[in-house]
Amino acid sequence: MENNLVDAVNKVDQAFLFIFGVSFAILFLITAVTIWFLFRYSKKRNPVPSDIEGNVIAETLWTVIPTILVFAMFWFGWTGYKALREAPADSMIVKVEARMWSWKFIYEDGRTSDKLYVPENTPVKLDMTSVDVIHSFYVPAFRIKMDTVPGMQTYAWFNSGEASQYDILCAEYCGTRHAYMLSKVVVVPKEEFIKWVETGEADSEKPGGLLVLEKHGCLDCHSMDGSEIVGPSFRDMYGRNVTVLENGRELTVKTDREYLKKAIKDPAAQIVKGYEDMMPPADEMTAEELETVIEFFEGGMVMEKKGAKGAKIAENEGCLGCHSTDGSEIVGPSFKNMIDRKLTAEHMGKKVEVTADIRYIIDSIKNPDDYVVDGYDGGMMPSYDLSDEDMKALIEFFSTLKDE
């Protein structure tokens, strides 16, 4: 399979290099012959012009050689085209939907993403279409470029190769935000890809509302920071007063839950003053997704899930190698339901009853042998000198692991 990729990419490169080489050789030859003719047949050396009636050898050469070159170019082009069109039978299938101005990737299990996540050294076939205008899916690294056309299925394939990231661009002008229609092919180890498919861990730090907005391409026209793009910014979206046009009349409305639901599902009903009627109705957004988005706006658009920063700290510091998050026993006590848990611990040679409140947890991180929980060995956990901010993030993370 990997050979198929190498073969496909090499054939495209070979066709380019052959055509470029022939063109350069012809340019060099014509330039050299022209300079020689200027010198050899100058008026000083040939005051009387010669009358040449014909030359069979020259006429044969300039007929045969271009014919050979054209057939050679055709052969290189055709073999390269075939290599790019003949996807292996065991290719991983990913559907691609293009829209103004984003890419949406749909996997066989229904998972969607705004980036193309694929396992390394795997042939990937892309079944592509567009929901609005013609776009062109272009990944220079894999030598693929294919138009996506409304109402039509097109396809392309590539082999992912080694783990890395590659740019995705749109190569067909498709409107005012064409230059921003960018994404990535993210090639990851197969184990990491399986983990992503099963758990969605690549998106673990993002709140659900943000994931829904990314999934449906909303952030291509609406900013998160207050800047103006194609549509109004999402910043401070909830609860503000806006002027809208409804049936030619100006109205002032409040962006409450009902207004936002209507604006998402039927955006043409009330157009915010100063903006064009360009937004398509979000027919594909489910009722659950719509509610998640509304709650995201209502909650002030917190950009990380609660505890996400603490979870990352726990992972980076190696805490999860000894402490589980699901209640199971490893080397040390589980983080599950840690906060306010009643514990028996050894302190200064005595058995004492303690409550795992915030003060206790901080002390256990900084001085882990101060209180050794009954049933576990002391002297195994190193002390951590974390900042107050990191401590606060860890406590928040532990709070998310507490049963209601």
Secondary structure, DSSP 8 states (H G I E B T S, - for coil): -HHHHHHHHHHHHHHHHHHHHHHHHHHHHHHHHHHHHHHHT-TTT-SS-------HHHHHHHHHHHHHHHHHHHHHHHHHHHHHH---TT-EEEEEEEETTEEEEEETTS-EESSEEEETT-EEEEEEEESSS-EEEEEGGGTEEEEE-BT--EEEEEE--SSEEEEEEE-S--STTGGG--EEEEEE-HHHHHHHHHH-GGGTTS-HHHHHHHHTTGGGTS-SSS--SSS---TT-TT-EEEEEETTEEEEEE--HHHHHHHHH-TTSSEETTS-S-----TTS-HHHHHHHHHHHHTT--SS-TTHHHHHHHHHTTGGGTS-SSS--SSS--STT-TT-EEEEEETTEEEEEE--HHHHHHHHH-TTSSEETTS-SS-S------HHHHHHHHHHHHHTS--
